[in-house]
């Protein structure tokens, strides 16, 4: 299977993860074996040693040492079964590197996952990705290619491989949410910290890593640590994948050695930093144009510039759009994408979004935004509130002069052009709360349960705002808990949810 449309790939320096893609849209199994050869199985100690020698880190954003993660799963499993889980559920709208790998070079990802599974003597490899997308079709085809090759007598691994298509949401790639979804539960964070290395898929110790991480593991095993470290920096050897979007003339996945200047990547993609460059995605941070030009592509380099490399997302803003409006637009999206299971997400993030919108309209203040942010920082059941807070606070600092213009004139005069990518709008119903006034006794409990959608008048009686679909569970709870049984929840006419 060769998809008709695939993500564009560019590179600065040698082709590692993208080797062979200049000649074809997708590497099938024979083409992959021609480029990368047949992987040689390693025991778990050898694999851990390889990873530690080059200080290999996870490429999903957290940069956790892969050797430590592999050791933790090995120790937890002992003589029990384990599972290798590939996180290809790329819920971040500004990232497409995982989709590129699964679509264009899926067997490199599978080689790394199978190497880890054989070393751990795992029960199976599970590849989780967005359901119904080209990436799911490509990785499924790759699994079938391996099965056919094994039937034909090729020396393919005995480890079963299972592909799971998931509903794509911003939080779908969070580790706990991913494990829940693979286990057939709702794909939201579990609410309390649970390590996949201890209990993951089907309650078994699970090696959970990002798609690029497994591709990097396959390369490391293929090249060996010395050749692998011939490019990149001494502390962070190898290459990384960056997703370039925003106002870049060439939206592409770019492979670069660590140590490359961000300015060189922007030049290659014909991208003007404009008012700033977002690095690390919608849980990342903004760089000023001057900081972006001097930033180095590496974990250390981005930290020195005031950002995190994260999952390798780079979004130049250009000069034709309103930076503050773009930030408010993304913050509203992040508020709608929460699991809604804790106060900081359910109450705090909508308030942060409202305060930021008021700031764009010239009626708000940065102090009000910062106060709203403080109510969500370090208080959530997962990292989503903290990541959103980081994005918002970084925008306040980077666009300080823009904020002053909005405060003085109510607008900067530039439209919000939707430069920061968001998913296509979906048709989703809204809901309304109605009250039976013959029953309502003004207890006010509904306002305590849904303070963002219910207001009480001077006599304690409620008035209601429209309830979005993502809050319907909490609205039903308010209906069920009304002491007078006076509340009703009704679905309004379906509307297109504006995400852009």
C-alpha angles and dihedrals in degrees: 000000000000113000117228095224123035135168113273115248126209131173143196110203127355123355110244111144090020097045113143096014093107087072103042142022092233135014109228119197099276092046091046092051089050091054102036106019128217115317117238114226117242132195117244095258092053092048092050090049092051092050093047094048092064095029090240112200133193114267098209095091107273094076092213114175106263094210091058091049091050090049092050093054092045092051094045093049098047104159092344128098122269137190133224112217122194112206105215094145094118101187093164106102093208095056129079104156094103091048089049093053094045092045103040107024106016096152092063088059091046092049090057094045093048092048089055092044093051091048090052094039085233125189094233148335116247120197112198118194142149109296121240095017131120090253091061091049092048097049090045089052089049091054090050091049089056093048091051091048091051091051088051090055103264118147096252122157121269091223110115116235122208127189118209120192113208136191107263117237132150092257095042092098094055108114099239092042091051093051091048091052094048088050090056096256129119108293098240131112111279095240095241130057112272121172115223088209087067102034123001133127108026088350092295127130103272132198101216118186141147124270094250091049092061091045089052090050090054090051092048091052091046097048103029123230097283097053091038089057095049089095129045128030126319092247096041108028125186134032134300134210119237126192110216118196137130113080094346110130088219112047102197149135107259126199113208136165114250109261093047116135114249087223090064091053091048090050092050091053093042091240126160113209089214110171094351149322123247113219125189098021131262091332089047136086140261123245122206114238091257093049092047094052091054099038121116123218103244137086091259093043095052092045089054089051092051100259141081125245089222112161092346100263117159120181118176111201103205122201105273099078134064107258094202092049090050091052092048091049092054093044090055089050092050091050090053092048098058123113088240092219101119136044097251091056100035098042109010104051095051088051091050089051092049093050092049091050090051088052090055089051091054094244100094135068137226089237090060091049092049092049090052091048092052090060091062105035115110091351104091131105088236138014096271097095092046093048092049091048090053091052093049097045091048090052091052091054098042097044097042094128091047090053090054091055091051091048093051100039106018091241142031091228094243122111124234101252098184094246092157106077121244132173120272114274115269128209107247130160124242121214135217131207117227128188133214099224092196088065104032112106098178097252090153095213091127090060091053092050096043106022093159092057105030127062126185123221124221091280095050097256120136135244121188143221124206112278116223119227094252090062097047093104091059091044091055089050090055090050092050093048098048103123093212095043087234101133126092130183119213132180116239126211109297113257134187110264107231110227096159 
